Amino acid sequence: MATSRLHIACALLLAGVVLLGQNQEGMEAVACPQYCLEVDYITCPSSGSQKLPARCNCCMAPKGCTLHLSDGINQTCS
Ligand SMILES: *[C@@H]1O[C@H](CO)[C@@H](O)[C@H](O)[C@H]1NC(C)=O
């Protein structure tokens, strides 16, 4: 009796974890890695050559934009 209840509890827990995981996948745009590159500014295809305020990393920048790092490296976000 006690063990079957435990199994049900485990199954519920697993289902919860799966649901939680799916939820986080859907919120990908919000859950960005929390690190910052040395970004001077970014440029985006939609804004032409206009310099936009720096974003910490590609995850936080809109898709297709380029991060211009302070050491001269350009990182294009896909
Ligand atoms: C990065 O982009 C800027 C502006 O378009 C350009 O002047 C610079 O040469 C590029 N640097 C590299 C390493 O490609």
PDB file of the backbone (N, CA, C, O) and the ligand in Angstrom, with CONECT records:
HET    LIG  A 101      14
ATOM      1  N   MET A   1       0.838  -1.196   0.000  1.00  0.00           N
ATOM      2  CA  MET A   1       0.000   0.000   0.000  1.00  0.00           C
ATOM      3  C   MET A   1       0.872   1.244   0.000  1.00  0.00           C
ATOM      4  O   MET A   1       0.709   2.141  -0.826  1.00  0.00           O
ATOM      5  N   ALA A   2       1.793   1.274   0.937  1.00  0.00           N
ATOM      6  CA  ALA A   2       2.644   2.454   1.059  1.00  0.00           C
ATOM      7  C   ALA A   2       3.504   2.628  -0.183  1.00  0.00           C
ATOM      8  O   ALA A   2       3.732   3.750  -0.635  1.00  0.00           O
ATOM      9  N   THR A   3       3.985   1.508  -0.736  1.00  0.00           N
ATOM     10  CA  THR A   3       4.885   1.617  -1.883  1.00  0.00           C
ATOM     11  C   THR A   3       4.146   2.085  -3.123  1.00  0.00           C
ATOM     12  O   THR A   3       4.698   2.850  -3.913  1.00  0.00           O
ATOM     13  N   SER A   4       2.903   1.640  -3.311  1.00  0.00           N
ATOM     14  CA  SER A   4       2.164   2.056  -4.506  1.00  0.00           C
ATOM     15  C   SER A   4       1.859   3.548  -4.429  1.00  0.00           C
ATOM     16  O   SER A   4       1.830   4.231  -5.453  1.00  0.00           O
ATOM     17  N   ARG A   5       1.634   4.047  -3.238  1.00  0.00           N
ATOM     18  CA  ARG A   5       1.426   5.490  -3.090  1.00  0.00           C
ATOM     19  C   ARG A   5       2.690   6.251  -3.461  1.00  0.00           C
ATOM     20  O   ARG A   5       2.650   7.315  -4.077  1.00  0.00           O
ATOM     21  N   LEU A   6       3.799   5.670  -3.066  1.00  0.00           N
ATOM     22  CA  LEU A   6       5.087   6.295  -3.384  1.00  0.00           C
ATOM     23  C   LEU A   6       5.273   6.372  -4.896  1.00  0.00           C
ATOM     24  O   LEU A   6       5.757   7.365  -5.439  1.00  0.00           O
ATOM     25  N   HIS A   7       4.866   5.273  -5.561  1.00  0.00           N
ATOM     26  CA  HIS A   7       4.980   5.243  -7.027  1.00  0.00           C
ATOM     27  C   HIS A   7       4.133   6.335  -7.663  1.00  0.00           C
ATOM     28  O   HIS A   7       4.556   7.006  -8.605  1.00  0.00           O
ATOM     29  N   ILE A   8       2.938   6.495  -7.132  1.00  0.00           N
ATOM     30  CA  ILE A   8       2.056   7.538  -7.684  1.00  0.00           C
ATOM     31  C   ILE A   8       2.685   8.909  -7.463  1.00  0.00           C
ATOM     32  O   ILE A   8       2.665   9.769  -8.344  1.00  0.00           O
ATOM     33  N   ALA A   9       3.236   9.091  -6.285  1.00  0.00           N
ATOM     34  CA  ALA A   9       3.878  10.372  -5.980  1.00  0.00           C
ATOM     35  C   ALA A   9       5.039  10.630  -6.943  1.00  0.00           C
ATOM     36  O   ALA A   9       5.223  11.743  -7.435  1.00  0.00           O
ATOM     37  N   CYS A  10       5.820   9.568  -7.200  1.00  0.00           N
ATOM     38  CA  CYS A  10       6.952   9.699  -8.129  1.00  0.00           C
ATOM     39  C   CYS A  10       6.475  10.038  -9.528  1.00  0.00           C
ATOM     40  O   CYS A  10       7.061  10.881 -10.207  1.00  0.00           O
ATOM     41  N   ALA A  11       5.398   9.370  -9.960  1.00  0.00           N
ATOM     42  CA  ALA A  11       4.863   9.601 -11.300  1.00  0.00           C
ATOM     43  C   ALA A  11       4.388  11.040 -11.423  1.00  0.00           C
ATOM     44  O   ALA A  11       4.634  11.695 -12.436  1.00  0.00           O
ATOM     45  N   LEU A  12       3.717  11.523 -10.408  1.00  0.00           N
ATOM     46  CA  LEU A  12       3.234  12.900 -10.422  1.00  0.00           C
ATOM     47  C   LEU A  12       4.406  13.868 -10.492  1.00  0.00           C
ATOM     48  O   LEU A  12       4.378  14.854 -11.228  1.00  0.00           O
ATOM     49  N   LEU A  13       5.435  13.565  -9.711  1.00  0.00           N
ATOM     50  CA  LEU A  13       6.621  14.421  -9.659  1.00  0.00           C
ATOM     51  C   LEU A  13       7.271  14.480 -11.041  1.00  0.00           C
ATOM     52  O   LEU A  13       7.633  15.553 -11.525  1.00  0.00           O
ATOM     53  N   LEU A  14       7.413  13.301 -11.673  1.00  0.00           N
ATOM     54  CA  LEU A  14       8.012  13.238 -13.010  1.00  0.00           C
ATOM     55  C   LEU A  14       7.186  14.031 -13.999  1.00  0.00           C
ATOM     56  O   LEU A  14       7.732  14.780 -14.810  1.00  0.00           O
ATOM     57  N   ALA A  15       5.866  13.871 -13.938  1.00  0.00           N
ATOM     58  CA  ALA A  15       4.988  14.597 -14.856  1.00  0.00           C
ATOM     59  C   ALA A  15       5.170  16.094 -14.658  1.00  0.00           C
ATOM     60  O   ALA A  15       5.195  16.862 -15.619  1.00  0.00           O
ATOM     61  N   GLY A  16       5.296  16.496 -13.397  1.00  0.00           N
ATOM     62  CA  GLY A  16       5.506  17.909 -13.098  1.00  0.00           C
ATOM     63  C   GLY A  16       6.797  18.422 -13.681  1.00  0.00           C
ATOM     64  O   GLY A  16       6.843  19.524 -14.229  1.00  0.00           O
ATOM     65  N   VAL A  17       7.844  17.633 -13.568  1.00  0.00           N
ATOM     66  CA  VAL A  17       9.150  18.045 -14.094  1.00  0.00           C
ATOM     67  C   VAL A  17       9.095  18.192 -15.605  1.00  0.00           C
ATOM     68  O   VAL A  17       9.654  19.130 -16.173  1.00  0.00           O
ATOM     69  N   VAL A  18       8.402  17.236 -16.258  1.00  0.00           N
ATOM     70  CA  VAL A  18       8.285  17.283 -17.721  1.00  0.00           C
ATOM     71  C   VAL A  18       7.521  18.523 -18.143  1.00  0.00           C
ATOM     72  O   VAL A  18       7.921  19.230 -19.068  1.00  0.00           O
ATOM     73  N   LEU A  19       6.416  18.782 -17.454  1.00  0.00           N
ATOM     74  CA  LEU A  19       5.612  19.960 -17.782  1.00  0.00           C
ATOM     75  C   LEU A  19       6.429  21.227 -17.595  1.00  0.00           C
ATOM     76  O   LEU A  19       6.389  22.135 -18.425  1.00  0.00           O
ATOM     77  N   LEU A  20       7.163  21.277 -16.506  1.00  0.00           N
ATOM     78  CA  LEU A  20       8.001  22.437 -16.189  1.00  0.00           C
ATOM     79  C   LEU A  20       9.035  22.641 -17.289  1.00  0.00           C
ATOM     80  O   LEU A  20       9.274  23.764 -17.733  1.00  0.00           O
ATOM     81  N   GLY A  21       9.654  21.522 -17.728  1.00  0.00           N
ATOM     82  CA  GLY A  21      10.674  21.601 -18.772  1.00  0.00           C
ATOM     83  C   GLY A  21      10.113  22.156 -20.059  1.00  0.00           C
ATOM     84  O   GLY A  21      10.737  22.988 -20.717  1.00  0.00           O
ATOM     85  N   GLN A  22       8.910  21.681 -20.419  1.00  0.00           N
ATOM     86  CA  GLN A  22       8.282  22.161 -21.655  1.00  0.00           C
ATOM     87  C   GLN A  22       7.969  23.643 -21.544  1.00  0.00           C
ATOM     88  O   GLN A  22       8.127  24.405 -22.497  1.00  0.00           O
ATOM     89  N   ASN A  23       7.525  24.029 -20.367  1.00  0.00           N
ATOM     90  CA  ASN A  23       7.181  25.425 -20.138  1.00  0.00           C
ATOM     91  C   ASN A  23       8.400  26.314 -20.351  1.00  0.00           C
ATOM     92  O   ASN A  23       8.307  27.373 -20.971  1.00  0.00           O
ATOM     93  N   GLN A  24       9.542  25.874 -19.830  1.00  0.00           N
ATOM     94  CA  GLN A  24      10.751  26.677 -19.949  1.00  0.00           C
ATOM     95  C   GLN A  24      11.207  26.768 -21.394  1.00  0.00           C
ATOM     96  O   GLN A  24      11.732  27.795 -21.824  1.00  0.00           O
ATOM     97  N   GLU A  25      11.005  25.681 -22.150  1.00  0.00           N
ATOM     98  CA  GLU A  25      11.394  25.706 -23.551  1.00  0.00           C
ATOM     99  C   GLU A  25      10.595  26.768 -24.302  1.00  0.00           C
ATOM    100  O   GLU A  25      11.122  27.467 -25.167  1.00  0.00           O
ATOM    101  N   GLY A  26       9.320  26.873 -23.955  1.00  0.00           N
ATOM    102  CA  GLY A  26       8.466  27.849 -24.605  1.00  0.00           C
ATOM    103  C   GLY A  26       8.870  29.281 -24.277  1.00  0.00           C
ATOM    104  O   GLY A  26       8.599  30.204 -25.045  1.00  0.00           O
ATOM    105  N   MET A  27       9.520  29.457 -23.132  1.00  0.00           N
ATOM    106  CA  MET A  27       9.925  30.798 -22.721  1.00  0.00           C
ATOM    107  C   MET A  27      11.405  31.050 -22.986  1.00  0.00           C
ATOM    108  O   MET A  27      12.066  31.787 -22.254  1.00  0.00           O
ATOM    109  N   GLU A  28      11.905  30.434 -24.028  1.00  0.00           N
ATOM    110  CA  GLU A  28      13.324  30.494 -24.368  1.00  0.00           C
ATOM    111  C   GLU A  28      13.849  31.934 -24.416  1.00  0.00           C
ATOM    112  O   GLU A  28      14.973  32.212 -23.999  1.00  0.00           O
ATOM    113  N   ALA A  29      13.025  32.828 -24.925  1.00  0.00           N
ATOM    114  CA  ALA A  29      13.462  34.202 -25.111  1.00  0.00           C
ATOM    115  C   ALA A  29      13.733  34.866 -23.766  1.00  0.00           C
ATOM    116  O   ALA A  29      14.573  35.759 -23.657  1.00  0.00           O
ATOM    117  N   VAL A  30      13.012  34.418 -22.749  1.00  0.00           N
ATOM    118  CA  VAL A  30      13.169  35.040 -21.441  1.00  0.00           C
ATOM    119  C   VAL A  30      14.345  34.430 -20.684  1.00  0.00           C
ATOM    120  O   VAL A  30      15.079  35.128 -19.984  1.00  0.00           O
ATOM    121  N   ALA A  31      14.515  33.099 -20.838  1.00  0.00           N
ATOM    122  CA  ALA A  31      15.532  32.411 -20.059  1.00  0.00           C
ATOM    123  C   ALA A  31      16.872  32.432 -20.784  1.00  0.00           C
ATOM    124  O   ALA A  31      17.303  31.409 -21.318  1.00  0.00           O
ATOM    125  N   CYS A  32      17.524  33.568 -20.809  1.00  0.00           N
ATOM    126  CA  CYS A  32      18.823  33.681 -21.457  1.00  0.00           C
ATOM    127  C   CYS A  32      19.935  33.384 -20.465  1.00  0.00           C
ATOM    128  O   CYS A  32      19.781  33.601 -19.263  1.00  0.00           O
ATOM    129  N   PRO A  33      21.072  32.880 -20.979  1.00  0.00           N
ATOM    130  CA  PRO A  33      22.227  32.715 -20.099  1.00  0.00           C
ATOM    131  C   PRO A  33      22.650  34.067 -19.548  1.00  0.00           C
ATOM    132  O   PRO A  33      22.700  35.060 -20.273  1.00  0.00           O
ATOM    133  N   GLN A  34      22.946  34.091 -18.279  1.00  0.00           N
ATOM    134  CA  GLN A  34      23.240  35.370 -17.642  1.00  0.00           C
ATOM    135  C   GLN A  34      24.738  35.659 -17.660  1.00  0.00           C
ATOM    136  O   GLN A  34      25.412  35.609 -16.632  1.00  0.00           O
ATOM    137  N   TYR A  35      25.238  35.961 -18.852  1.00  0.00           N
ATOM    138  CA  TYR A  35      26.630  36.395 -18.935  1.00  0.00           C
ATOM    139  C   TYR A  35      26.701  37.567 -19.887  1.00  0.00           C
ATOM    140  O   TYR A  35      25.845  37.701 -20.761  1.00  0.00           O
ATOM    141  N   CYS A  36      27.686  38.405 -19.742  1.00  0.00           N
ATOM    142  CA  CYS A  36      27.798  39.583 -20.580  1.00  0.00           C
ATOM    143  C   CYS A  36      29.120  39.573 -21.338  1.00  0.00           C
ATOM    144  O   CYS A  36      30.192  39.402 -20.757  1.00  0.00           O
ATOM    145  N   LEU A  37      29.013  39.762 -22.656  1.00  0.00           N
ATOM    146  CA  LEU A  37      30.212  39.959 -23.457  1.00  0.00           C
ATOM    147  C   LEU A  37      30.562  41.439 -23.435  1.00  0.00           C
ATOM    148  O   LEU A  37      29.762  42.272 -23.010  1.00  0.00           O
ATOM    149  N   GLU A  38      31.768  41.756 -23.897  1.00  0.00           N
ATOM    150  CA  GLU A  38      32.190  43.155 -23.958  1.00  0.00           C
ATOM    151  C   GLU A  38      31.616  43.792 -25.211  1.00  0.00           C
ATOM    152  O   GLU A  38      32.340  44.057 -26.171  1.00  0.00           O
ATOM    153  N   VAL A  39      30.330  44.034 -25.197  1.00  0.00           N
ATOM    154  CA  VAL A  39      29.661  44.540 -26.390  1.00  0.00           C
ATOM    155  C   VAL A  39      29.656  46.069 -26.392  1.00  0.00           C
ATOM    156  O   VAL A  39      29.194  46.707 -25.447  1.00  0.00           O
ATOM    157  N   ASP A  40      30.182  46.636 -27.479  1.00  0.00           N
ATOM    158  CA  ASP A  40      30.152  48.091 -27.637  1.00  0.00           C
ATOM    159  C   ASP A  40      28.770  48.545 -28.076  1.00  0.00           C
ATOM    160  O   ASP A  40      28.168  49.443 -27.486  1.00  0.00           O
ATOM    161  N   TYR A  41      28.279  47.892 -29.142  1.00  0.00           N
ATOM    162  CA  TYR A  41      26.957  48.217 -29.682  1.00  0.00           C
ATOM    163  C   TYR A  41      26.535  47.060 -30.563  1.00  0.00           C
ATOM    164  O   TYR A  41      27.334  46.167 -30.845  1.00  0.00           O
ATOM    165  N   ILE A  42      25.295  47.070 -30.998  1.00  0.00           N
ATOM    166  CA  ILE A  42      24.854  46.028 -31.922  1.00  0.00           C
ATOM    167  C   ILE A  42      24.246  46.695 -33.157  1.00  0.00           C
ATOM    168  O   ILE A  42      23.756  47.823 -33.100  1.00  0.00           O
ATOM    169  N   THR A  43      24.292  45.970 -34.269  1.00  0.00           N
ATOM    170  CA  THR A  43      23.584  46.410 -35.465  1.00  0.00           C
ATOM    171  C   THR A  43      22.663  45.283 -35.903  1.00  0.00           C
ATOM    172  O   THR A  43      22.976  44.107 -35.717  1.00  0.00           O
ATOM    173  N   CYS A  44      21.540  45.642 -36.479  1.00  0.00           N
ATOM    174  CA  CYS A  44      20.570  44.657 -36.934  1.00  0.00           C
ATOM    175  C   CYS A  44      20.211  44.926 -38.386  1.00  0.00           C
ATOM    176  O   CYS A  44      20.225  46.076 -38.825  1.00  0.00           O
ATOM    177  N   PRO A  45      19.890  43.879 -39.138  1.00  0.00           N
ATOM    178  CA  PRO A  45      19.481  44.063 -40.532  1.00  0.00           C
ATOM    179  C   PRO A  45      18.276  45.005 -40.630  1.00  0.00           C
ATOM    180  O   PRO A  45      18.168  45.791 -41.571  1.00  0.00           O
ATOM    181  N   SER A  46      17.381  44.917 -39.658  1.00  0.00           N
ATOM    182  CA  SER A  46      16.154  45.715 -39.715  1.00  0.00           C
ATOM    183  C   SER A  46      16.431  47.197 -39.488  1.00  0.00           C
ATOM    184  O   SER A  46      15.629  48.047 -39.877  1.00  0.00           O
ATOM    185  N   SER A  47      17.567  47.509 -38.858  1.00  0.00           N
ATOM    186  CA  SER A  47      17.844  48.915 -38.551  1.00  0.00           C
ATOM    187  C   SER A  47      18.950  49.469 -39.437  1.00  0.00           C
ATOM    188  O   SER A  47      19.397  50.600 -39.247  1.00  0.00           O
ATOM    189  N   GLY A  48      19.395  48.664 -40.414  1.00  0.00           N
ATOM    190  CA  GLY A  48      20.448  49.120 -41.295  1.00  0.00           C
ATOM    191  C   GLY A  48      21.762  49.282 -40.543  1.00  0.00           C
ATOM    192  O   GLY A  48      22.158  48.405 -39.776  1.00  0.00           O
ATOM    193  N   SER A  49      22.440  50.415 -40.766  1.00  0.00           N
ATOM    194  CA  SER A  49      23.744  50.608 -40.136  1.00  0.00           C
ATOM    195  C   SER A  49      23.608  51.334 -38.795  1.00  0.00           C
ATOM    196  O   SER A  49      24.609  51.672 -38.164  1.00  0.00           O
ATOM    197  N   GLN A  50      22.395  51.567 -38.373  1.00  0.00           N
ATOM    198  CA  GLN A  50      22.178  52.265 -37.105  1.00  0.00           C
ATOM    199  C   GLN A  50      22.731  51.452 -35.945  1.00  0.00           C
ATOM    200  O   GLN A  50      22.500  50.246 -35.857  1.00  0.00           O
ATOM    201  N   LYS A  51      23.462  52.114 -35.055  1.00  0.00           N
ATOM    202  CA  LYS A  51      24.008  51.434 -33.880  1.00  0.00           C
ATOM    203  C   LYS A  51      22.965  51.409 -32.780  1.00  0.00           C
ATOM    204  O   LYS A  51      22.435  52.442 -32.372  1.00  0.00           O
ATOM    205  N   LEU A  52      22.686  50.208 -32.313  1.00  0.00           N
ATOM    206  CA  LEU A  52      21.699  50.051 -31.249  1.00  0.00           C
ATOM    207  C   LEU A  52      22.420  49.802 -29.931  1.00  0.00           C
ATOM    208  O   LEU A  52      23.574  49.372 -29.917  1.00  0.00           O
ATOM    209  N   PRO A  53      21.739  50.073 -28.831  1.00  0.00           N
ATOM    210  CA  PRO A  53      22.362  49.851 -27.514  1.00  0.00           C
ATOM    211  C   PRO A  53      22.833  48.409 -27.372  1.00  0.00           C
ATOM    212  O   PRO A  53      22.206  47.489 -27.900  1.00  0.00           O
ATOM    213  N   ALA A  54      23.928  48.218 -26.665  1.00  0.00           N
ATOM    214  CA  ALA A  54      24.537  46.897 -26.525  1.00  0.00           C
ATOM    215  C   ALA A  54      23.628  45.931 -25.785  1.00  0.00           C
ATOM    216  O   ALA A  54      22.893  46.312 -24.874  1.00  0.00           O
ATOM    217  N   ARG A  55      23.694  44.667 -26.199  1.00  0.00           N
ATOM    218  CA  ARG A  55      23.053  43.585 -25.457  1.00  0.00           C
ATOM    219  C   ARG A  55      24.166  42.699 -24.912  1.00  0.00           C
ATOM    220  O   ARG A  55      25.268  42.658 -25.459  1.00  0.00           O
ATOM    221  N   CYS A  56      23.868  42.005 -23.847  1.00  0.00           N
ATOM    222  CA  CYS A  56      24.893  41.200 -23.190  1.00  0.00           C
ATOM    223  C   CYS A  56      25.397  40.069 -24.081  1.00  0.00           C
ATOM    224  O   CYS A  56      26.599  39.805 -24.126  1.00  0.00           O
ATOM    225  N   ASN A  57      24.481  39.395 -24.796  1.00  0.00           N
ATOM    226  CA  ASN A  57      24.883  38.273 -25.639  1.00  0.00           C
ATOM    227  C   ASN A  57      23.830  38.046 -26.709  1.00  0.00           C
ATOM    228  O   ASN A  57      22.800  38.720 -26.737  1.00  0.00           O
ATOM    229  N   CYS A  58      24.099  37.092 -27.587  1.00  0.00           N
ATOM    230  CA  CYS A  58      23.222  36.862 -28.732  1.00  0.00           C
ATOM    231  C   CYS A  58      21.806  36.491 -28.309  1.00  0.00           C
ATOM    232  O   CYS A  58      20.838  36.819 -28.995  1.00  0.00           O
ATOM    233  N   CYS A  59      21.695  35.820 -27.201  1.00  0.00           N
ATOM    234  CA  CYS A  59      20.370  35.398 -26.741  1.00  0.00           C
ATOM    235  C   CYS A  59      19.491  36.606 -26.471  1.00  0.00           C
ATOM    236  O   CYS A  59      18.281  36.567 -26.696  1.00  0.00           O
ATOM    237  N   MET A  60      20.104  37.683 -25.986  1.00  0.00           N
ATOM    238  CA  MET A  60      19.317  38.860 -25.614  1.00  0.00           C
ATOM    239  C   MET A  60      19.150  39.832 -26.780  1.00  0.00           C
ATOM    240  O   MET A  60      18.324  40.744 -26.724  1.00  0.00           O
ATOM    241  N   ALA A  61      19.931  39.633 -27.825  1.00  0.00           N
ATOM    242  CA  ALA A  61      19.801  40.497 -29.002  1.00  0.00           C
ATOM    243  C   ALA A  61      18.782  39.879 -29.955  1.00  0.00           C
ATOM    244  O   ALA A  61      18.616  38.659 -29.976  1.00  0.00           O
ATOM    245  N   PRO A  62      18.103  40.703 -30.737  1.00  0.00           N
ATOM    246  CA  PRO A  62      17.178  40.142 -31.724  1.00  0.00           C
ATOM    247  C   PRO A  62      17.923  39.284 -32.745  1.00  0.00           C
ATOM    248  O   PRO A  62      19.115  39.482 -32.982  1.00  0.00           O
ATOM    249  N   LYS A  63      17.214  38.334 -33.345  1.00  0.00           N
ATOM    250  CA  LYS A  63      17.833  37.419 -34.300  1.00  0.00           C
ATOM    251  C   LYS A  63      18.396  38.159 -35.501  1.00  0.00           C
ATOM    252  O   LYS A  63      17.800  39.126 -35.976  1.00  0.00           O
ATOM    253  N   GLY A  64      19.544  37.708 -35.993  1.00  0.00           N
ATOM    254  CA  GLY A  64      20.127  38.290 -37.189  1.00  0.00           C
ATOM    255  C   GLY A  64      20.975  39.514 -36.909  1.00  0.00           C
ATOM    256  O   GLY A  64      21.624  40.041 -37.812  1.00  0.00           O
ATOM    257  N   CYS A  65      20.976  39.969 -35.668  1.00  0.00           N
ATOM    258  CA  CYS A  65      21.765  41.146 -35.318  1.00  0.00           C
ATOM    259  C   CYS A  65      23.230  40.764 -35.117  1.00  0.00           C
ATOM    260  O   CYS A  65      23.562  39.596 -34.914  1.00  0.00           O
ATOM    261  N   THR A  66      24.085  41.761 -35.178  1.00  0.00           N
ATOM    262  CA  THR A  66      25.512  41.539 -34.980  1.00  0.00           C
ATOM    263  C   THR A  66      25.969  42.250 -33.721  1.00  0.00           C
ATOM    264  O   THR A  66      25.707  43.437 -33.529  1.00  0.00           O
ATOM    265  N   LEU A  67      26.652  41.511 -32.872  1.00  0.00           N
ATOM    266  CA  LEU A  67      27.242  42.132 -31.686  1.00  0.00           C
ATOM    267  C   LEU A  67      28.629  42.647 -32.062  1.00  0.00           C
ATOM    268  O   LEU A  67      29.451  41.888 -32.574  1.00  0.00           O
ATOM    269  N   HIS A  68      28.888  43.892 -31.819  1.00  0.00           N
ATOM    270  CA  HIS A  68      30.215  44.446 -32.064  1.00  0.00           C
ATOM    271  C   HIS A  68      30.944  44.531 -30.735  1.00  0.00           C
ATOM    272  O   HIS A  68      30.669  45.397 -29.904  1.00  0.00           O
ATOM    273  N   LEU A  69      31.871  43.620 -30.557  1.00  0.00           N
ATOM    274  CA  LEU A  69      32.589  43.552 -29.282  1.00  0.00           C
ATOM    275  C   LEU A  69      33.670  44.621 -29.234  1.00  0.00           C
ATOM    276  O   LEU A  69      34.133  45.099 -30.269  1.00  0.00           O
ATOM    277  N   SER A  70      34.063  44.989 -28.027  1.00  0.00           N
ATOM    278  CA  SER A  70      35.022  46.079 -27.855  1.00  0.00           C
ATOM    279  C   SER A  70      36.407  45.699 -28.365  1.00  0.00           C
ATOM    280  O   SER A  70      37.234  46.576 -28.614  1.00  0.00           O
ATOM    281  N   ASP A  71      36.673  44.396 -28.524  1.00  0.00           N
ATOM    282  CA  ASP A  71      37.983  43.996 -29.053  1.00  0.00           C
ATOM    283  C   ASP A  71      37.971  43.858 -30.572  1.00  0.00           C
ATOM    284  O   ASP A  71      38.898  43.278 -31.138  1.00  0.00           O
ATOM    285  N   GLY A  72      36.936  44.382 -31.253  1.00  0.00           N
ATOM    286  CA  GLY A  72      36.918  44.420 -32.707  1.00  0.00           C
ATOM    287  C   GLY A  72      36.270  43.219 -33.350  1.00  0.00           C
ATOM    288  O   GLY A  72      36.144  43.167 -34.573  1.00  0.00           O
ATOM    289  N   ILE A  73      35.855  42.254 -32.554  1.00  0.00           N
ATOM    290  CA  ILE A  73      35.221  41.061 -33.112  1.00  0.00           C
ATOM    291  C   ILE A  73      33.734  41.326 -33.321  1.00  0.00           C
ATOM    292  O   ILE A  73      33.064  41.905 -32.465  1.00  0.00           O
ATOM    293  N   ASN A  74      33.238  40.896 -34.465  1.00  0.00           N
ATOM    294  CA  ASN A  74      31.807  40.989 -34.733  1.00  0.00           C
ATOM    295  C   ASN A  74      31.191  39.616 -34.617  1.00  0.00           C
ATOM    296  O   ASN A  74      31.610  38.681 -35.300  1.00  0.00           O
ATOM    297  N   GLN A  75      30.207  39.490 -33.764  1.00  0.00           N
ATOM    298  CA  GLN A  75      29.549  38.197 -33.605  1.00  0.00           C
ATOM    299  C   GLN A  75      28.137  38.290 -34.131  1.00  0.00           C
ATOM    300  O   GLN A  75      27.295  38.999 -33.579  1.00  0.00           O
ATOM    301  N   THR A  76      27.887  37.561 -35.212  1.00  0.00           N
ATOM    302  CA  THR A  76      26.541  37.580 -35.803  1.00  0.00           C
ATOM    303  C   THR A  76      25.657  36.559 -35.103  1.00  0.00           C
ATOM    304  O   THR A  76      26.055  35.411 -34.906  1.00  0.00           O
ATOM    305  N   CYS A  77      24.483  36.973 -34.736  1.00  0.00           N
ATOM    306  CA  CYS A  77      23.548  36.096 -34.043  1.00  0.00           C
ATOM    307  C   CYS A  77      22.623  35.439 -35.057  1.00  0.00           C
ATOM    308  O   CYS A  77      22.025  36.118 -35.891  1.00  0.00           O
ATOM    309  N   SER A  78      22.507  34.114 -34.984  1.00  0.00           N
ATOM    310  CA  SER A  78      21.622  33.430 -35.927  1.00  0.00           C
ATOM    311  C   SER A  78      20.422  32.866 -35.191  1.00  0.00           C
ATOM    312  O   SER A  78      19.552  32.250 -35.808  1.00  0.00           O
TER     313      SER A  78
HETATM  314  C1  LIG A 101      32.959  44.750 -37.498  1.00  0.00           C
HETATM  315  O1  LIG A 101      31.979  45.604 -38.026  1.00  0.00           O
HETATM  316  C2  LIG A 101      32.404  46.945 -38.153  1.00  0.00           C
HETATM  317  C3  LIG A 101      31.214  47.775 -38.607  1.00  0.00           C
HETATM  318  O2  LIG A 101      30.555  47.158 -39.676  1.00  0.00           O
HETATM  319  C4  LIG A 101      33.568  47.015 -39.140  1.00  0.00           C
HETATM  320  O3  LIG A 101      34.016  48.339 -39.242  1.00  0.00           O
HETATM  321  C5  LIG A 101      34.695  46.138 -38.618  1.00  0.00           C
HETATM  322  O4  LIG A 101      35.723  46.089 -39.572  1.00  0.00           O
HETATM  323  C6  LIG A 101      34.204  44.732 -38.356  1.00  0.00           C
HETATM  324  N1  LIG A 101      35.257  43.970 -37.713  1.00  0.00           N
HETATM  325  C7  LIG A 101      35.566  42.739 -38.043  1.00  0.00           C
HETATM  326  C8  LIG A 101      36.628  42.071 -37.247  1.00  0.00           C
HETATM  327  O5  LIG A 101      34.980  42.147 -38.958  1.00  0.00           O
CONECT  314  315  323
CONECT  315  314  316
CONECT  316  315  317  319
CONECT  317  316  318
CONECT  318  317
CONECT  319  316  320  321
CONECT  320  319
CONECT  321  319  322  323
CONECT  322  321
CONECT  323  314  321  324
CONECT  324  323  325
CONECT  325  324  326  327
CONECT  326  325
CONECT  327  325
END
